[in-house]
């Protein structure tokens, strides 16, 4: 058994965060949703960030982004 280091008071485990804005902008809405679902399923402790301008969004991508905002592991930011 390996000995774990004692946690310092106030230590918060660092969760890896991936910026997927480029993938969101270059993939189709359904393709991106499948990519993100697979990524989050295979990387249980990860979080993702998407930061886009409102003018970059199609109706389909806007819908996908609104649905993703309900997921606590996804930080979706729409710049006006």
N, C-alpha and C positions, 0 to 999 in steps of 0.2 A: 504494500500500500504506500502511496506517496503522501507525504505530509503537505497539507495545504497551508499557505500563508494566512495568518489571521487577518481578517478584514479590518481595516481602519474605520473608525466611526465616520459615517457620512459618505463612505465609498459607494459609488453607484456603478454597477457594471456597465462598461461601454458597449453599446449595441452598434454593430456595423451599419452604416447608412450608405446607400448607393444612389447616385443621381441618375435617373433614367429618362431625363428630359429629351436627349437626342433620340433614343429609341422611340419615345412617344411621338415625336415629330416625324420620324422617317417611316414608321410602320403604320399599317392600316389599323383601325380601331379594334377590330376583332383579333387580328394578329398580335397586337400589343397586349390585349387583355390575356390571351393565352400565354404569351411570354411572361407576363408579370405573375400570373397564377402559378406557373411552373417555378419561377424564381422564388417566390415567397414560400411555396410548399417545400422546396429543396433547401432553403436557407431559413430555418425556423426563427432564428434570433435577429434576422436582418430587418431593416426598415428601408424604404425608398422615398426619394424626393422627386417631384415633378414640378418644374417652374416654367410656366408658359404665358405668353401674351394672349389675351382674349381674341385678338385678330388672327392668331395661328390656329384657332380651333374650328373644325367643321362641326356640324350638328352631332354626328356620330361620336367624335372625340370628346365633345362637350358632355355628352351623356355618359360616356365611359369615365371621364374625370369626375363628374358628380357622384357616380356610384363608388369610385375609388376613395373619395373623401370620407366615406362611411367606415373605411378600414383604418383601424388605429395604427397600422404599420405603414401607412402611406400618407406622406405629407404632400398635398397637392395645392399649389399656389397659382392662382390666375391673376396676372398683372393686367390692370385696366389700361 
